[in-house]
């Protein structure tokens, strides 16, 4: 199980890296299609799409954490929809939802999405502050993330953003980004 310090450090490092990466991107590159959708026939994703996805996914994890703390049988929601706990079940549910969210935020300016990073992270940190170390160690039923603990859900927020920045870096360098696990 990740410790509170590991989680806090990973979240801080990730947030700084995300803000630095997106703020350093030239304005004309933010809306440029760059990576393929994980959904067959889906639109190409721009850096702005990835940014909106990173923020939206952190909010998803906030909800999953709250549901876990409330004792939900499937806080992440993948098992309920697919009957499976594996990564393919997660992707079967997440990828179409990600494509819908991409379309939803398509017309929002990048600066507005960047502005949501602070508010979203403060909510995550408040959730973390309200959780005991024993709760961080508690197993999350049907979670496909990390060691399946509540702490792993928090840590996955940082890992998820790092994964997207890696894909964006590869695409900008003219390389094909690695596929999702």
Backbone as a printed PyTorch tensor [residue, N CA C, xyz], in Angstrom:
tensor([[[  0.8390,  -1.1700,   0.0000],
         [  0.0000,   0.0000,   0.0000],
         [  0.8900,   1.2410,   0.0000]],

        [[  0.5820,   2.2000,  -0.8500],
         [  1.3790,   3.4320,  -0.8350],
         [  1.1390,   4.2100,   0.4560]],

        [[  2.1860,   4.8420,   0.9340],
         [  2.0540,   5.6440,   2.1520],
         [  1.4740,   7.0150,   1.8090]],

        [[  1.0130,   7.6960,   2.8260],
         [  0.4770,   9.0500,   2.6510],
         [  1.5500,   9.9670,   2.0450]],

        [[  2.7830,   9.8360,   2.5250],
         [  3.8680,  10.6670,   1.9860],
         [  4.1310,  10.3610,   0.5170]],

        [[  4.1200,   9.0790,   0.1370],
         [  4.3190,   8.7080,  -1.2650],
         [  3.2050,   9.2840,  -2.1450]],

        [[  1.9960,   9.2050,  -1.6540],
         [  0.8520,   9.7290,  -2.4060],
         [  0.9670,  11.2400,  -2.5530]],

        [[  1.2300,  11.9250,  -1.4520],
         [  1.3230,  13.3870,  -1.4720],
         [  2.4340,  13.8530,  -2.4020]],

        [[  3.5870,  13.1990,  -2.3330],
         [  4.7100,  13.5560,  -3.2000],
         [  4.3670,  13.3010,  -4.6640]],

        [[  3.7800,  12.1510,  -4.9530],
         [  3.4230,  11.8230,  -6.3370],
         [  2.3970,  12.8120,  -6.8880]],

        [[  1.4030,  13.1680,  -6.0830],
         [  0.3890,  14.1270,  -6.5340],
         [  0.9990,  15.4990,  -6.7950]],

        [[  1.8870,  15.9400,  -5.9130],
         [  2.5150,  17.2580,  -6.0900],
         [  3.4130,  17.2740,  -7.3250]],

        [[  4.2110,  16.2350,  -7.4840],
         [  5.1070,  16.1460,  -8.6310],
         [  4.3160,  16.1040,  -9.9330]],

        [[  3.2700,  15.3100,  -9.9410],
         [  2.4470,  15.1720, -11.1360],
         [  1.7640,  16.4800, -11.4880]],

        [[  1.2070,  17.1580, -10.5040],
         [  0.5000,  18.4120, -10.7870],
         [  1.4570,  19.4400, -11.3800]],

        [[  2.6240,  19.5540, -10.7890],
         [  3.6160,  20.5030, -11.2950],
         [  4.0100,  20.1520, -12.7310]],

        [[  4.2130,  18.8840, -12.9860],
         [  4.6160,  18.4540, -14.3300],
         [  3.4960,  18.7200, -15.3460]],

        [[  2.2540,  18.4270, -14.9790],
         [  1.1260,  18.6640, -15.8870],
         [  1.0110,  20.1470, -16.2240]],

        [[  1.0370,  20.9820, -15.1970],
         [  0.9080,  22.4210, -15.4520],
         [  2.0700,  22.9350, -16.3050]],

        [[  3.2750,  22.5190, -15.9760],
         [  4.4470,  22.9680, -16.7380],
         [  4.3450,  22.4950, -18.1930]],

        [[  3.9580,  21.2410, -18.4020],
         [  3.8780,  20.6850, -19.7480],
         [  2.8620,  21.4510, -20.5920]],

        [[  1.6580,  21.6180, -20.0620],
         [  0.6080,  22.2530, -20.8610],
         [  0.8200,  23.7590, -21.0080]],

        [[  1.3540,  24.4060, -19.9970],
         [  1.5880,  25.8520, -20.1110],
         [  2.7570,  26.1690, -21.0530]],

        [[  3.6650,  25.2170, -21.2420],
         [  4.7930,  25.4550, -22.1460],
         [  4.4520,  25.1330, -23.6010]],

        [[  3.3270,  24.5150, -23.8220],
         [  2.9250,  24.1430, -25.1760],
         [  2.4840,  25.3750, -25.9570]],

        [[  3.0050,  25.5660, -27.1650],
         [  2.5500,  26.7030, -27.9750],
         [  1.0340,  26.6310, -28.1950]],

        [[  0.3790,  27.7750, -28.1820],
         [ -1.0840,  27.8420, -28.3060],
         [ -1.6100,  27.0910, -29.5220]],

        [[ -0.8840,  27.1530, -30.6270],
         [ -1.3790,  26.5100, -31.8430],
         [ -1.2890,  24.9840, -31.7850]],

        [[ -0.5250,  24.4540, -30.8300],
         [ -0.4200,  22.9930, -30.6980],
         [ -1.4820,  22.4080, -29.7760]],

        [[ -2.0470,  23.2160, -28.9020],
         [ -3.0080,  22.7020, -27.9270],
         [ -4.2050,  22.0120, -28.5980]],

        [[ -4.7850,  22.5660, -29.6670],
         [ -5.9420,  21.9040, -30.2800],
         [ -5.5850,  20.9390, -31.4260]],

        [[ -4.3030,  20.8020, -31.7290],
         [ -3.8830,  19.9820, -32.8750],
         [ -4.0630,  18.4840, -32.5820]],

        [[ -4.7350,  17.7370, -33.4590],
         [ -4.8630,  16.2890, -33.2650],
         [ -3.4790,  15.6470, -33.1850]],

        [[ -3.3040,  14.7740, -32.1900],
         [ -1.9590,  14.2520, -31.9510],
         [ -1.9190,  12.7470, -31.6990]],

        [[ -2.8920,  12.2170, -30.9840],
         [ -2.8720,  10.7860, -30.6550],
         [ -4.1930,  10.1460, -31.0650]],

        [[ -4.1190,   8.8770, -31.3870],
         [ -5.3120,   8.1400, -31.8010],
         [ -6.1960,   7.8430, -30.5940]],

        [[ -7.4770,   7.8290, -30.8490],
         [ -8.4420,   7.4310, -29.8310],
         [ -8.2710,   5.9430, -29.5440]],

        [[ -8.6260,   5.5380, -28.3530],
         [ -8.6220,   4.1140, -28.0110],
         [ -9.9260,   3.4450, -28.4510]],

        [[-10.8330,   4.2350, -29.0160],
         [-12.1120,   3.7200, -29.4930],
         [-12.0620,   3.6660, -31.0180]],

        [[-12.3690,   2.5200, -31.5790],
         [-12.3630,   2.3950, -33.0340],
         [-13.3010,   3.4280, -33.6390]],

        [[-12.7730,   4.1940, -34.5840],
         [-13.5620,   5.2380, -35.2330],
         [-13.6310,   6.5370, -34.4450]],

        [[-12.9900,   6.5700, -33.2870],
         [-12.9830,   7.7850, -32.4720],
         [-12.0780,   8.8420, -33.0780]],

        [[-12.3310,  10.0780, -32.7140],
         [-11.5410,  11.2010, -33.2160],
         [-10.1310,  11.1860, -32.6270]],

        [[ -9.2020,  11.7600, -33.3550],
         [ -7.8470,  11.9550, -32.8340],
         [ -7.9230,  12.8810, -31.6210]],

        [[ -7.0570,  12.6410, -30.6560],
         [ -7.0340,  13.4610, -29.4440],
         [ -5.9470,  14.5250, -29.5510]],

        [[ -6.2790,  15.7190, -29.1270],
         [ -5.3300,  16.8250, -29.0660],
         [ -4.7530,  16.8900, -27.6480]],

        [[ -3.6900,  17.6670, -27.4530],
         [ -3.2190,  17.8770, -26.0870],
         [ -4.3300,  18.4260, -25.1770]],

        [[ -5.1580,  19.3070, -25.7080],
         [ -6.2680,  19.8450, -24.9000],
         [ -7.2220,  18.7320, -24.4720]],

        [[ -7.4750,  17.7700, -25.3490],
         [ -8.3290,  16.6310, -24.9960],
         [ -7.7070,  15.8310, -23.8560]],

        [[ -6.3950,  15.6220, -23.9360],
         [ -5.7080,  14.8910, -22.8630],
         [ -5.7980,  15.6640, -21.5500]],

        [[ -5.6370,  16.9680, -21.6090],
         [ -5.7260,  17.7880, -20.4030],
         [ -7.1060,  17.6640, -19.7660]],

        [[ -8.1540,  17.8020, -20.5630],
         [ -9.5130,  17.6680, -20.0310],
         [ -9.7180,  16.2770, -19.4470]],

        [[ -9.1570,  15.2800, -20.0990],
         [ -9.2780,  13.9010, -19.6220],
         [ -8.5540,  13.7150, -18.2870]],

        [[ -7.3750,  14.2950, -18.1510],
         [ -6.6180,  14.1830, -16.8960],
         [ -7.4180,  14.7860, -15.7510]],

        [[ -7.9750,  15.9570, -15.9620],
         [ -8.7680,  16.6130, -14.9180],
         [-10.0390,  15.8070, -14.6310]],

        [[-10.7110,  15.3780, -15.6820],
         [-11.9420,  14.6040, -15.4990],
         [-11.7080,  13.2740, -14.8110]],

        [[-10.6020,  12.6310, -15.1320],
         [-10.2920,  11.3460, -14.5010],
         [ -9.9890,  11.5230, -13.0190]],

        [[ -9.3240,  12.6200, -12.6630],
         [ -9.0840,  12.8660, -11.2380],
         [-10.4230,  13.0080, -10.5160]],

        [[-11.3760,  13.6640, -11.1430],
         [-12.7050,  13.7980, -10.5360],
         [-13.4020,  12.4460, -10.4380]],

        [[-13.2250,  11.6030, -11.4350],
         [-13.7640,  10.2340, -11.3670],
         [-13.1960,   9.5150, -10.1430]],

        [[-11.8700,   9.6200,  -9.9560],
         [-11.2480,   8.9430,  -8.8160],
         [-11.7420,   9.5170,  -7.4910]],

        [[-12.0110,  10.8030,  -7.4330],
         [-12.5820,  11.3780,  -6.2130],
         [-13.9050,  10.6800,  -5.8850]],

        [[-14.7320,  10.4830,  -6.8880],
         [-16.0080,   9.7930,  -6.6790],
         [-15.8030,   8.3480,  -6.2560]],

        [[-14.8680,   7.6490,  -6.8850],
         [-14.5950,   6.2570,  -6.5290],
         [-14.0950,   6.1650,  -5.0860]],

        [[-13.2570,   7.1150,  -4.6840],
         [-12.7500,   7.1370,  -3.3060],
         [-13.8980,   7.3640,  -2.3300]],

        [[-14.7590,   8.3100,  -2.6310],
         [-15.9200,   8.5650,  -1.7530],
         [-16.8100,   7.3270,  -1.6560]],

        [[-17.0630,   6.7050,  -2.8030],
         [-17.9150,   5.5070,  -2.7870],
         [-17.2650,   4.3890,  -1.9780]],

        [[-15.9420,   4.2450,  -2.0890],
         [-15.2340,   3.2270,  -1.3060],
         [-15.3670,   3.5170,   0.1840]],

        [[-15.2080,   4.7700,   0.5620],
         [-15.3300,   5.1420,   1.9790],
         [-16.7460,   4.9100,   2.4960]],

        [[-17.7310,   5.0120,   1.6140],
         [-19.1310,   4.7780,   1.9980],
         [-19.4910,   3.2960,   2.0080]],

        [[-18.5430,   2.4450,   1.5900],
         [-18.7680,   1.0050,   1.6240],
         [-19.4260,   0.4310,   0.3800]],

        [[-19.3300,   1.1140,  -0.7390],
         [-19.9310,   0.6200,  -1.9830],
         [-19.3340,  -0.7340,  -2.3640]],

        [[-20.1550,  -1.5820,  -2.9600],
         [-19.6970,  -2.9020,  -3.3860],
         [-18.7790,  -2.8440,  -4.6080]],

        [[-18.9180,  -1.8200,  -5.4330],
         [-18.0950,  -1.6580,  -6.6320],
         [-17.8320,  -0.1680,  -6.8460]],

        [[-16.9480,   0.4250,  -6.0340],
         [-16.7360,   1.8740,  -6.1000],
         [-16.2480,   2.3810,  -7.4470]],

        [[-15.5110,   1.5590,  -8.1680],
         [-14.9820,   1.9950,  -9.4630],
         [-16.0050,   1.8130, -10.5850]],

        [[-16.9360,   0.8870, -10.4140],
         [-18.0300,   0.7070, -11.3540],
         [-17.7630,  -0.2150, -12.5310]],

        [[-16.5750,  -0.7510, -12.6630],
         [-16.2610,  -1.5850, -13.8240],
         [-16.8790,  -2.9760, -13.7100]],

        [[-16.8060,  -3.5550, -12.5160],
         [-17.3290,  -4.9070, -12.3210],
         [-18.8410,  -4.9330, -12.5480]],

        [[-19.5240,  -3.9260, -12.0420],
         [-20.9790,  -3.8580, -12.1930],
         [-21.3600,  -3.8560, -13.6760]],

        [[-20.5790,  -3.1820, -14.4730],
         [-20.9020,  -3.0610, -15.9090],
         [-20.4470,  -4.2560, -16.7360]],

        [[-19.3820,  -4.9530, -16.3090],
         [-18.8240,  -6.0080, -17.1570],
         [-18.8080,  -7.3920, -16.5110]],

        [[-18.8850,  -7.4610, -15.1820],
         [-18.7790,  -8.7440, -14.4950],
         [-17.3470,  -9.2310, -14.3780]],

        [[-16.3750,  -8.3430, -14.6730],
         [-14.9620,  -8.7190, -14.6100],
         [-14.1760,  -7.6240, -13.8940]],

        [[-13.0150,  -8.0180, -13.3460],
         [-12.1510,  -7.0830, -12.6220],
         [-10.8490,  -6.7700, -13.3470]],

        [[-10.6540,  -7.2580, -14.5400],
         [ -9.3640,  -7.1110, -15.2030],
         [ -9.2440,  -5.7930, -15.9670]],

        [[ -8.0310,  -5.5390, -16.4760],
         [ -7.7930,  -4.2990, -17.2190],
         [ -8.6620,  -4.1940, -18.4620]],

        [[ -8.9400,  -5.3230, -19.1100],
         [ -9.7740,  -5.2440, -20.3100],
         [-11.1930,  -4.7930, -19.9530]],

        [[-11.6900,  -5.1810, -18.7930],
         [-13.0100,  -4.7190, -18.3430],
         [-12.9790,  -3.2170, -18.0980]],

        [[-11.9060,  -2.7590, -17.4660],
         [-11.7590,  -1.3200, -17.2010],
         [-11.7630,  -0.5380, -18.5090]],

        [[-10.9990,  -1.0050, -19.4720],
         [-10.9090,  -0.2980, -20.7490],
         [-12.2120,  -0.3830, -21.5450]],

        [[-12.9090,  -1.5020, -21.4170],
         [-14.1930,  -1.6670, -22.1030],
         [-15.2020,  -0.6140, -21.6640]],

        [[-15.1410,  -0.2390, -20.3990],
         [-16.0450,   0.7800, -19.8560],
         [-15.4500,   2.1750, -20.0470]],

        [[-14.1720,   2.3240, -19.7360],
         [-13.5560,   3.6500, -19.7050],
         [-13.3770,   4.2670, -21.0880]],

        [[-12.9400,   3.4950, -22.0680],
         [-12.6310,   4.1030, -23.3650],
         [-13.8250,   4.7740, -24.0340]],

        [[-14.9900,   4.1340, -24.1070],
         [-16.1390,   4.8510, -24.6820],
         [-16.5310,   6.0850, -23.8520]],

        [[-16.4530,   5.9790, -22.5320],
         [-16.7560,   7.1390, -21.6720],
         [-15.7490,   8.2590, -21.9110]],

        [[-14.4900,   7.8970, -22.1070],
         [-13.4600,   8.9020, -22.3890],
         [-13.7460,   9.6130, -23.7030]],

        [[-14.1860,   8.8690, -24.6950],
         [-14.4850,   9.4730, -25.9930],
         [-15.6710,  10.4300, -25.8810]],

        [[-16.6760,  10.0570, -25.0920],
         [-17.8240,  10.9530, -24.8730],
         [-17.3850,  12.2230, -24.1480]],

        [[-16.5340,  12.0770, -23.1530],
         [-16.0540,  13.2400, -22.4020],
         [-15.2050,  14.1400, -23.3060]],

        [[-14.4010,  13.5290, -24.1830],
         [-13.5910,  14.3200, -25.1130],
         [-14.4880,  15.2150, -25.9530]],

        [[-15.5480,  14.6610, -26.4530],
         [-16.4810,  15.4420, -27.2730],
         [-17.1670,  16.5310, -26.4400]],

        [[-17.4740,  16.2250, -25.1990],
         [-18.1640,  17.1830, -24.3180],
         [-17.3360,  18.4390, -24.0850]],

        [[-16.0280,  18.2760, -23.9240],
         [-15.1510,  19.4080, -23.6020],
         [-14.4710,  20.0100, -24.8270]],

        [[-14.8340,  19.5350, -26.0000],
         [-14.1930,  19.9640, -27.2380],
         [-14.1980,  21.4810, -27.4220]],

        [[-15.2900,  22.1330, -27.0810],
         [-15.4150,  23.5700, -27.3330],
         [-14.9260,  24.4450, -26.1830]],

        [[-14.4810,  23.8480, -25.0840],
         [-13.9920,  24.6450, -23.9710],
         [-12.5610,  25.0970, -24.2330]],

        [[-12.2540,  26.3470, -23.8940],
         [-10.8740,  26.8200, -24.0790],
         [ -9.9060,  26.0900, -23.1370]],

        [[ -8.7090,  25.8730, -23.6200],
         [ -7.6890,  25.1890, -22.8230],
         [ -7.4390,  25.9130, -21.5030]],

        [[ -7.4570,  27.2280, -21.5320],
         [ -7.1940,  27.9930, -20.3060],
         [ -8.2480,  27.7090, -19.2400]],

        [[ -9.4880,  27.5090, -19.6540],
         [-10.5510,  27.1770, -18.6940],
         [-10.2980,  25.8060, -18.0730]],

        [[ -9.8330,  24.8780, -18.8800],
         [ -9.5310,  23.5340, -18.3640],
         [ -8.3280,  23.6050, -17.4370]],

        [[ -7.3080,  24.3410, -17.8220],
         [ -6.1410,  24.5240, -16.9420],
         [ -6.5620,  25.1380, -15.6130]],

        [[ -7.5270,  26.0270, -15.6470],
         [ -8.0130,  26.6730, -14.4300],
         [ -8.6710,  25.7150, -13.4580]],

        [[ -9.1170,  24.5580, -13.9480],
         [ -9.7720,  23.5840, -13.0680],
         [ -8.7860,  22.6820, -12.3320]],

        [[ -7.5210,  22.7320, -12.7330],
         [ -6.5330,  21.8470, -12.1030],
         [ -6.4320,  22.1190, -10.6040]],

        [[ -6.3040,  23.3780, -10.2200],
         [ -6.1260,  23.7290,  -8.8030],
         [ -7.3290,  23.2910,  -7.9670]],

        [[ -8.5160,  23.6330,  -8.4080],
         [ -9.7320,  23.2730,  -7.6690],
         [ -9.8550,  21.7550,  -7.5370]],

        [[ -9.5930,  21.0590,  -8.6220],
         [ -9.6970,  19.5960,  -8.6120],
         [ -8.6770,  18.9890,  -7.6570]],

        [[ -7.4420,  19.4900,  -7.6960],
         [ -6.4130,  18.9400,  -6.8150],
         [ -6.6990,  19.2510,  -5.3530]],

        [[ -7.2080,  20.4340,  -5.0610],
         [ -7.5330,  20.7710,  -3.6730],
         [ -8.5910,  19.8180,  -3.1250]],

        [[ -9.5430,  19.4430,  -3.9570],
         [-10.5540,  18.4760,  -3.5350],
         [ -9.9110,  17.1270,  -3.2490]],

        [[ -8.9890,  16.7050,  -4.1080],
         [ -8.2890,  15.4350,  -3.8830],
         [ -7.4950,  15.4760,  -2.5820]],

        [[ -6.7710,  16.5690,  -2.3600],
         [ -5.9680,  16.6810,  -1.1420],
         [ -6.8390,  16.7400,   0.1110]],

        [[ -7.9970,  17.3690,   0.0140],
         [ -8.9230,  17.3930,   1.1510],
         [ -9.4460,  15.9850,   1.4410]],

        [[ -9.7360,  15.2330,   0.3990],
         [-10.1520,  13.8400,   0.5980],
         [ -9.0410,  13.0560,   1.2940]],

        [[ -7.8130,  13.2180,   0.8000],
         [ -6.6780,  12.5080,   1.3900],
         [ -6.4840,  12.8960,   2.8490]],

        [[ -6.6190,  14.1660,   3.1560],
         [ -6.4490,  14.6290,   4.5390],
         [ -7.5130,  14.0430,   5.4700]],

        [[ -8.6660,  13.7400,   4.9310],
         [ -9.7580,  13.2100,   5.7430],
         [ -9.7620,  11.7000,   5.8870]],

        [[ -8.7460,  11.0450,   5.3310],
         [ -8.6670,   9.5890,   5.3590],
         [ -7.5580,   9.1730,   6.3120]],

        [[ -7.8490,   8.2190,   7.1760],
         [ -6.8280,   7.7210,   8.1020],
         [ -5.8780,   6.7750,   7.3730]],

        [[ -4.7350,   6.4970,   7.9990],
         [ -3.7900,   5.5570,   7.4080],
         [ -4.4220,   4.1680,   7.2930]],

        [[ -5.2390,   3.8100,   8.2710],
         [ -5.9330,   2.5150,   8.2040],
         [ -6.8770,   2.4740,   7.0040]],

        [[ -7.5530,   3.5750,   6.7360],
         [ -8.4390,   3.6200,   5.5730],
         [ -7.6560,   3.5550,   4.2750]],

        [[ -6.4790,   4.1750,   4.2250],
         [ -5.6520,   4.0930,   3.0210],
         [ -5.2960,   2.6440,   2.6930]],

        [[ -5.1640,   1.8290,   3.7300],
         [ -4.8100,   0.4280,   3.5420],
         [ -6.0150,  -0.4520,   3.2100]],

        [[ -7.2190,   0.0680,   3.3920],
         [ -8.4050,  -0.7690,   3.1860],
         [ -8.5230,  -1.1970,   1.7270]],

        [[ -8.9060,  -2.4580,   1.5160],
         [ -9.0890,  -2.9180,   0.1370],
         [-10.3290,  -2.2820,  -0.4920]],

        [[-10.2440,  -2.0300,  -1.7710],
         [-11.3640,  -1.4860,  -2.5310],
         [-11.9190,  -2.6220,  -3.3780]],

        [[-13.1470,  -3.0480,  -3.0980],
         [-13.7070,  -4.1740,  -3.8500],
         [-13.7080,  -3.9050,  -5.3550]],

        [[-13.2850,  -4.9160,  -6.1060],
         [-13.3100,  -4.9000,  -7.5630],
         [-12.4340,  -3.8150,  -8.1870]],

        [[-11.4820,  -3.2700,  -7.4610],
         [-10.6040,  -2.2550,  -8.0390],
         [ -9.5270,  -2.9100,  -8.8940]],

        [[ -9.3410,  -2.4260, -10.1200],
         [ -8.2570,  -2.9480, -10.9450],
         [ -6.9640,  -2.1500, -10.7860]],

        [[ -6.8950,  -1.2550,  -9.8060],
         [ -5.7800,  -0.3220,  -9.7020],
         [ -4.7880,  -0.7120,  -8.6150]],

        [[ -3.5180,  -0.7560,  -8.9780],
         [ -2.4330,  -0.9680,  -8.0220],
         [ -2.6470,  -2.1990,  -7.1690]],

        [[ -2.4460,  -2.0170,  -5.8620],
         [ -2.6020,  -3.1420,  -4.9360],
         [ -4.0500,  -3.2680,  -4.4460]],

        [[ -4.9560,  -2.5730,  -5.0890],
         [ -6.4030,  -2.6350,  -4.8140],
         [ -6.7950,  -1.9660,  -3.5030]],

        [[ -5.9110,  -1.1330,  -2.9570],
         [ -6.2120,  -0.4090,  -1.7200],
         [ -6.7450,   0.9800,  -2.0460]],

        [[ -7.3200,   1.6180,  -1.0390],
         [ -7.7780,   2.9900,  -1.2120],
         [ -6.5900,   3.8980,  -1.5540]],

        [[ -5.4500,   3.6540,  -0.9310],
         [ -4.2460,   4.4250,  -1.2450],
         [ -3.8550,   4.3040,  -2.7110]],

        [[ -4.0720,   3.1230,  -3.2840],
         [ -3.7490,   2.9170,  -4.7030],
         [ -4.6220,   3.7920,  -5.5950]],

        [[ -5.8730,   4.0280,  -5.2030],
         [ -6.7240,   4.9170,  -5.9980],
         [ -6.1450,   6.3260,  -6.0260]],

        [[ -5.6970,   6.8050,  -4.8650],
         [ -5.0710,   8.1320,  -4.8230],
         [ -3.8120,   8.1620,  -5.6850]],

        [[ -2.9810,   7.1560,  -5.5590],
         [ -1.7250,   7.1220,  -6.3040],
         [ -1.9620,   7.0130,  -7.8150]],

        [[ -3.0100,   6.3280,  -8.1950],
         [ -3.3100,   6.1550,  -9.6160],
         [ -3.6120,   7.4890, -10.2940]],

        [[ -4.1100,   8.4610,  -9.5560],
         [ -4.3490,   9.7940, -10.1210],
         [ -3.0510,  10.3390, -10.7120]],

        [[ -1.9790,  10.2510,  -9.9390],
         [ -0.6820,  10.7520, -10.4090],
         [ -0.1330,   9.8840, -11.5380]],

        [[ -0.2510,   8.5920, -11.4110],
         [  0.2670,   7.6950, -12.4370],
         [ -0.4620,   7.8830, -13.7590]],

        [[ -1.7580,   8.1040, -13.6920],
         [ -2.5640,   8.2940, -14.8910],
         [ -2.1040,   9.5250, -15.6660]],

        [[ -1.9220,  10.6280, -14.9810],
         [ -1.4780,  11.8570, -15.6540],
         [ -0.0980,  11.6610, -16.2660]],

        [[  0.7990,  11.0010, -15.5560],
         [  2.1480,  10.7500, -16.0810],
         [  2.0830,   9.9030, -17.3480]],

        [[  1.1840,   8.9480, -17.3770],
         [  1.0200,   8.1020, -18.5530],
         [  0.6040,   8.9400, -19.7650]],

        [[ -0.3400,   9.8460, -19.5710],
         [ -0.7880,  10.6810, -20.6860],
         [  0.3190,  11.6200, -21.1630]],

        [[  1.0850,  12.1800, -20.2420],
         [  2.1850,  13.0440, -20.6670],
         [  3.2260,  12.2510, -21.4570]],

        [[  3.4480,  11.0170, -21.0730],
         [  4.3630,  10.1560, -21.8320],
         [  3.8680,   9.9130, -23.2460]],

        [[  2.5710,   9.6760, -23.3840],
         [  2.0060,   9.4780, -24.7260],
         [  2.1370,  10.7500, -25.5500]],

        [[  1.8630,  11.8920, -24.9310],
         [  1.9670,  13.1650, -25.6450],
         [  3.4120,  13.4570, -26.0460]],

        [[  4.3510,  13.2020, -25.1540],
         [  5.7640,  13.4150, -25.4830],
         [  6.1720,  12.5420, -26.6680]],

        [[  5.7600,  11.2820, -26.6480],
         [  6.0980,  10.3700, -27.7460],
         [  5.4830,  10.8600, -29.0570]],

        [[  4.2340,  11.2680, -29.0240],
         [  3.5570,  11.7350, -30.2410],
         [  4.2070,  13.0030, -30.7830]],

        [[  4.5820,  13.9160, -29.9030],
         [  5.2330,  15.1540, -30.3510],
         [  6.6050,  14.8720, -30.9410]],

        [[  7.2410,  13.8000, -30.4900],
         [  8.5580,  13.4290, -31.0100],
         [  8.4350,  12.5960, -32.2960]],

        [[  7.2020,  12.3930, -32.7470],
         [  6.9860,  11.6370, -33.9780],
         [  6.9830,  10.1500, -33.7860]],

        [[  6.9050,   9.7110, -32.5360],
         [  6.8570,   8.2810, -32.2590],
         [  5.4210,   7.8770, -31.9790]],

        [[  5.1350,   6.6430, -32.2050],
         [  3.8020,   6.1590, -31.8710],
         [  3.7560,   5.9100, -30.3650]],

        [[  2.7880,   6.5410, -29.6760],
         [  2.6910,   6.3140, -28.2280],
         [  2.4110,   4.8440, -27.9280]],

        [[  2.9540,   4.3350, -26.8150],
         [  2.6790,   2.9550, -26.4310],
         [  1.1830,   2.7820, -26.1510]],

        [[  0.7020,   1.5860, -26.3630],
         [ -0.7070,   1.2690, -26.1070],
         [ -0.9720,   1.1900, -24.6130]],

        [[ -2.2210,   1.3760, -24.2590],
         [ -2.6160,   1.2210, -22.8700],
         [ -2.4410,  -0.2240, -22.4570]],

        [[ -2.1800,  -0.4320, -21.1550],
         [ -2.0600,  -1.8250, -20.6800],
         [ -3.3870,  -2.5350, -20.7540]]])
